[in-house]
Amino acid sequence: MVAIIDYGLGNVGSIKNMLKKIGVQSVVTSDISEISEAEKIILPGVGSFDYGMENLINSGLTEILELKVIRQATPLLGICLGMQLLTNSSEEGKLKGFGWVDAVTKKFNFKDSHQKLKIPHMGWNSINIENESPLTKELPEDTRYYFVHSYYVECNNPQDIVLTSNHGIKFTAVFQQNHIFGVQFHPEKSHKHGMKILSNFCGYNNA
């Protein structure tokens, strides 16, 4: 069973519906006992970094996530803000992230650039495979994903970068640190492309 963490931020219903389409049982929950029984965890999120961390802390979810992900090595997929919360910190806020992936979250800034690109980066964009990962298994060549974000992740270890995309600069679209995954795009809005990523994550076995 996949636990989709409900901490007041994120398209939890859309993610659950997408998992249902690929035949995966899931529950949207903030209940510690349900999370403790989960075989895999999805941490979604939209909104600001500090607000996301505050909600997780105030909901009492950081301890169970630490237990499941770090001590028990339960596979975790962070989506959009959920991915950013797995990093060390963000230029958007003052609170520390989980720090489970050695990375920082930065803001797109084109003020001093000749490229006057829109922020947030919104819409469909193609990706490049930097390193192989269980998430990239059997991805078609024309794969693209739907993005909505003003901040992006910069990994300190190149080997953690799985997919990159480009919006004025090359940024990390997917990272992996052992059993911990993050995607900057919204797989639940990315049709068949997103279904493949979710299917690969749900089929991942780190035993």
C-alpha positions as CSV (number, residue, x, y, z in Angstrom):
1,M,0.0,0.0,0.0
2,V,1.2,3.5,-0.9
3,A,0.7,6.3,1.7
4,I,0.1,9.7,0.1
5,I,1.0,12.2,2.8
6,D,-1.8,14.7,3.5
7,Y,-0.4,17.8,5.2
8,G,-2.6,20.4,3.6
9,L,-0.5,21.0,0.5
10,G,-0.6,19.1,-2.8
11,N,-2.8,17.5,-5.4
12,V,-3.4,14.4,-3.2
13,G,-6.7,13.5,-4.9
14,S,-5.2,13.6,-8.4
15,I,-2.3,11.5,-7.3
16,K,-4.6,8.9,-5.8
17,N,-6.7,8.8,-9.0
18,M,-3.6,8.3,-11.1
19,L,-2.4,5.5,-8.9
20,K,-5.8,3.9,-9.2
21,K,-5.5,4.0,-13.0
22,I,-2.3,2.0,-12.9
23,G,-3.8,-0.5,-10.4
24,V,-2.0,0.6,-7.3
25,Q,-3.8,0.7,-3.9
26,S,-3.2,3.9,-2.0
27,V,-4.5,6.0,0.9
28,V,-4.4,9.7,1.4
29,T,-3.5,10.1,5.1
30,S,-2.0,12.0,7.9
31,D,-2.6,9.1,10.3
32,I,0.7,7.9,11.9
33,S,-0.6,4.3,12.2
34,E,-1.5,4.2,8.5
35,I,1.8,5.7,7.5
36,S,3.7,3.2,9.7
37,E,2.1,0.3,7.6
38,A,2.9,1.8,4.2
39,E,5.2,0.0,1.8
40,K,5.9,3.2,-0.1
41,I,5.4,6.9,0.6
42,I,4.6,9.8,-1.6
43,L,5.1,13.3,-0.3
44,P,3.4,15.8,-2.7
45,G,3.3,19.5,-2.3
46,V,2.6,22.9,-3.8
47,G,3.2,26.2,-2.1
48,S,6.1,27.7,0.0
49,F,9.0,25.9,1.5
50,D,8.6,27.1,5.1
51,Y,4.8,26.7,5.1
52,G,5.3,23.1,3.9
53,M,7.9,22.3,6.7
54,E,5.7,24.0,9.3
55,N,2.7,22.0,8.3
56,L,4.7,18.7,8.5
57,I,6.1,19.7,11.9
58,N,2.8,20.9,13.3
59,S,1.1,17.8,12.1
60,G,3.6,15.6,13.9
61,L,4.6,13.9,10.7
62,T,8.3,14.5,10.7
63,E,9.1,11.8,13.2
64,I,7.2,9.0,11.5
65,L,8.7,10.0,8.1
66,E,12.2,9.9,9.7
67,L,11.5,6.5,11.1
68,K,10.0,5.1,7.9
69,V,12.4,6.6,5.4
70,I,15.7,6.7,7.2
71,R,15.6,3.9,9.7
72,Q,13.4,1.5,7.8
73,A,14.4,2.5,4.3
74,T,10.9,2.8,3.0
75,P,10.9,4.1,-0.6
76,L,9.8,7.8,-0.8
77,L,8.8,9.9,-3.8
78,G,8.7,13.7,-3.3
79,I,6.7,15.6,-5.8
80,C,7.3,19.3,-6.6
81,L,7.5,21.1,-3.2
82,G,7.7,17.6,-1.7
83,M,10.9,17.1,-3.6
84,Q,12.3,20.4,-2.5
85,L,11.5,19.6,1.2
86,L,13.9,16.7,0.9
87,T,16.9,19.0,0.3
88,N,19.0,20.9,2.9
89,S,17.4,24.3,2.5
90,S,15.7,26.7,0.2
91,E,16.2,30.3,-0.9
92,E,12.5,30.7,-0.4
93,G,12.6,30.2,3.4
94,K,14.5,30.1,6.6
95,L,13.7,26.6,7.9
96,K,15.9,23.6,7.2
97,G,14.6,20.9,4.9
98,F,14.9,17.2,5.7
99,G,18.4,17.1,4.2
100,W,18.0,13.5,3.1
101,V,19.4,14.5,-0.3
102,D,22.5,16.7,-0.4
103,A,21.0,19.5,-2.5
104,V,19.7,23.1,-2.1
105,T,16.6,24.7,-3.6
106,K,17.1,27.9,-5.5
107,K,14.9,30.5,-7.2
108,F,14.9,31.1,-10.9
109,N,16.5,34.5,-11.5
110,F,16.8,36.0,-15.0
111,K,17.1,39.7,-13.8
112,D,20.7,40.0,-15.0
113,S,20.2,37.7,-18.0
114,H,19.3,38.5,-21.6
115,Q,16.8,35.7,-21.3
116,K,13.6,37.2,-19.9
117,L,11.8,34.0,-19.3
118,K,8.6,33.7,-17.3
119,I,8.6,32.7,-13.7
120,P,7.1,30.4,-12.7
121,H,8.3,27.9,-15.2
122,M,4.9,26.5,-16.3
123,G,3.9,23.9,-18.9
124,W,5.2,20.9,-20.7
125,N,9.0,20.4,-21.1
126,S,11.3,17.7,-22.3
127,I,13.9,16.0,-20.2
128,N,17.4,14.5,-20.5
129,I,18.6,11.4,-18.8
130,E,21.8,12.0,-16.8
131,N,22.0,8.8,-14.8
132,E,20.0,5.5,-14.9
133,S,17.5,4.9,-12.2
134,P,14.5,2.6,-11.5
135,L,12.3,5.6,-12.4
136,T,13.7,5.8,-15.9
137,K,13.0,2.1,-16.7
138,E,11.6,1.8,-20.2
139,L,10.9,5.6,-20.6
140,P,10.0,6.4,-24.3
141,E,12.3,8.8,-26.1
142,D,9.7,11.5,-26.5
143,T,9.0,11.7,-22.7
144,R,8.0,15.1,-21.4
145,Y,6.4,16.4,-18.2
146,Y,4.2,19.1,-16.9
147,F,6.0,21.7,-14.6
148,V,4.8,24.5,-12.4
149,H,7.5,25.9,-10.2
150,S,9.5,29.1,-9.4
151,Y,12.2,27.3,-7.5
152,Y,14.5,24.4,-8.6
153,V,16.8,21.9,-7.0
154,E,20.6,22.0,-7.4
155,C,22.2,18.7,-6.3
156,N,25.7,18.8,-4.8
157,N,26.4,15.3,-6.0
158,P,26.1,14.8,-9.8
159,Q,25.4,11.1,-9.3
160,D,22.2,11.9,-7.5
161,I,20.8,13.6,-10.7
162,V,18.6,11.3,-12.7
163,L,16.8,13.7,-15.2
164,T,17.4,17.3,-16.1
165,S,15.2,19.8,-17.9
166,N,15.9,23.4,-19.0
167,H,14.3,26.7,-18.3
168,G,17.0,29.3,-19.0
169,I,19.4,27.0,-17.1
170,K,19.7,23.3,-16.7
171,F,18.0,22.1,-13.5
172,T,17.3,18.8,-11.8
173,A,14.0,17.3,-12.8
174,V,14.5,14.0,-10.9
175,F,16.9,13.0,-8.3
176,Q,17.6,9.7,-6.4
177,Q,19.6,9.0,-3.3
178,N,19.3,5.3,-2.7
179,H,15.6,4.7,-2.0
180,I,14.7,8.4,-1.9
181,F,13.4,9.9,-5.1
182,G,12.2,13.4,-6.0
183,V,10.5,14.8,-9.1
184,Q,10.1,18.5,-9.8
185,F,7.3,18.0,-12.3
186,H,3.7,16.8,-11.6
187,P,3.4,13.2,-12.7
188,E,-0.3,13.4,-11.9
189,K,-0.7,16.1,-14.6
190,S,1.6,14.5,-17.1
191,H,-0.7,11.9,-18.6
192,K,1.0,8.7,-19.8
193,H,4.4,10.1,-19.1
194,G,3.6,10.6,-15.4
195,M,1.8,7.3,-15.2
196,K,5.1,5.6,-16.2
197,I,7.1,7.4,-13.5
198,L,4.5,6.5,-10.9
199,S,4.4,2.9,-12.1
200,N,8.2,2.6,-12.0
201,F,8.2,4.0,-8.4
202,C,5.5,1.7,-7.2
203,G,7.3,-1.3,-8.8
204,Y,10.6,-0.4,-7.2
205,N,12.0,-2.9,-4.8
206,N,15.0,-1.9,-2.6
207,A,15.3,-5.2,-0.8
